[in-house]
Amino acid sequence: MTLRERCNFPLLDCRHYRQAINDAVEKVVDSGQTILSDGVRGFEEDFAAWLGGGLSAEHCLGVGNGTDALELAMRCAGVEPGEGVIVPSFTAYATVAAILRVGAHPIFVDVEPGRPVLSLMEVERRVAEKETSPRIRAVIAVHLYGEACDLHSLRELCNRHSLALIEDCAQATGTMYAGHSIGTWGDFAAFSFYPTKNLAALGDGGMLVIGKQAEASLLAKARRMRLYGWNDRREAVQFGANSRLDEVQAWILSGKLADLDEKIKARRRLAQKYREHLSSWVGEMGITLPEEGMNWSHSYHLYVITVDPAKRQEILAKGASAGIPYAVHYPLACHQHSYIAQQPGGLQHPLPHSERLADSVLSLPLNPYLTDEDVHTVSRHLHSVLADL
Ligand SMILES: Cc1ncc(COP(=O)(O)O)c(C=O)c1O
């Protein structure tokens, strides 16, 4: 198998879990239970236990995908059309798509200089302007690439201003903060099980997590919201979507969850190898590497470095011809998308750090199926390209 083939995580993960996938299909075929049944209930229980932090199955709702999980989180938080939701502009566009689906306004904040997570100072600044802006209801903390946001400070800030804290954990399944999993700190959290994610379904899947302090009425409301707004008698009593995690996906995800910690360890080990190979070139080659914090540990959904923007295209092109699929997550910050620029109040403030990241980020291949030799090969290739440029 070539390095390029080992970079195809969705394919390798499917093959690795072929038996668990076949077993899941068999279970559903045998039981005839295809929707919201034992598989989903079991996975909600397993996922809550895996997250820890005092959560139980009632706090976890398997939903159709991560974007739905974010939308339902905002609706549960009481975000109304026309209200503001603070979000880092440098995120996967899906985060912002969810805000728009609620009819709310994304209030973009910049990221920390050189780090792909929202800047606390910028959040404070936007909140302080709240008299003149749409009423701000919630903050979405995106743990991009698997890096953790500063959850202690965000929790304190949101409490102080009565804002809902929603964690976007789509890229950070397996990231720990202060000894606890991310997704256990916010009022709500959204996970994605899209096939490239650390915990991957055989298609789409997501999880809405509701904080353990939530009242029983909110938990019931969220469950109704997943299914048309129906009560037990199938009477619609509130807003509702159709966002169900399929039984097949749920059984598959439960099967894979048992190994997830090992898979995260493999990601972390390979990231450490990259660091060993690349750290001595940081000054000389003008690159930066992802850092770990004092009180959190990275799950390395992506291994993203920054390079000189003038050299990025050349690195991508040379990688493509050498069979090394470098990638860019993401070439545009969300406020730079044309659809957002057309929205009323599209860009409220300059976001220089987000724009700089969009110009300079480069993802190196990383998944648990790569070998140490692959990491060495990529590192050598990167070095040789940078040395020639
Ligand atoms: C940061 C982030 N948020 C939300 C999502 C949305 O997840 P999904 O694709 O499952 O809807 C993604 C997935 O790409 C993501 O990376």
The ligand as an SDF file (V2000), in Angstrom:
LIG
                    3D

 16 16  0  0  0  0  0  0  0  0999 V2000
  -15.8530   22.2950   13.2110 C   0  0  0  0  0  0  0  0  0  0  0  0
  -17.0300   21.5930   12.5840 C   0  0  0  0  0  0  0  0  0  0  0  0
  -18.2690   21.8980   12.9980 N   0  0  0  0  0  0  0  0  0  0  0  0
  -19.3610   21.2850   12.4970 C   0  0  0  0  0  0  0  0  0  0  0  0
  -19.2400   20.3210   11.5240 C   0  0  0  0  0  0  0  0  0  0  0  0
  -20.4770   19.7160   10.9580 C   0  0  0  0  0  0  0  0  0  0  0  0
  -20.5310   18.3380   11.0650 O   0  0  0  0  0  0  0  0  0  0  0  0
  -21.3330   17.4830    9.9800 P   0  0  0  0  0  0  0  0  0  0  0  0
  -20.5360   17.4700    8.7350 O   0  0  0  0  0  0  0  0  0  0  0  0
  -21.4580   16.1360   10.6320 O   0  0  0  0  0  0  0  0  0  0  0  0
  -22.6560   18.1340    9.8150 O   0  0  0  0  0  0  0  0  0  0  0  0
  -17.9790   19.9690   11.0580 C   0  0  0  0  0  0  0  0  0  0  0  0
  -17.8310   18.9270   10.0250 C   0  0  0  0  0  0  0  0  0  0  0  0
  -17.2790   19.0510    9.0120 O   0  0  0  0  0  0  0  0  0  0  0  0
  -16.8420   20.6130   11.5900 C   0  0  0  0  0  0  0  0  0  0  0  0
  -15.5990   20.3130   11.1740 O   0  0  0  0  0  0  0  0  0  0  0  0
  1  2  1  0
  2  3  1  0
  2 15  2  0
  3  4  2  0
  4  5  1  0
  5  6  1  0
  5 12  2  0
  6  7  1  0
  7  8  1  0
  8  9  2  0
  8 10  1  0
  8 11  1  0
 12 13  1  0
 12 15  1  0
 13 14  2  0
 15 16  1  0
M  END
$$$$
